[in-house]
Amino acid sequence: KVIIDAYAKEDLKTIDKIMLEFSSTNPEGYNQLLPVRNQLWVTRMPAIMETKATFFAVGCGHLSGKEGLVNLLRQKGYQVTPVH
């Protein structure tokens, strides 16, 4: 419930806190679930987006932080806008 409320409020600090707790309790699980998957997606997304307008839906844990999709895509020069 807490993470859902944080997502609805666009409260990235709370989401980051929850994900940090997960990373400290299960570092390898966290690494495989988020940073590794985010890197895979951020390398695949440009080719998908080139062919047509695309909507990507991801879990809120994948969005924020330095290894999050928002930051990774912005580093590649993309404009990232939340949709509700």
Helices and strands as residue ranges (DSSP letters): H 2-8, H 12-25, H 27-31, I 32-36, H 37-51, G 60-62, H 69-75
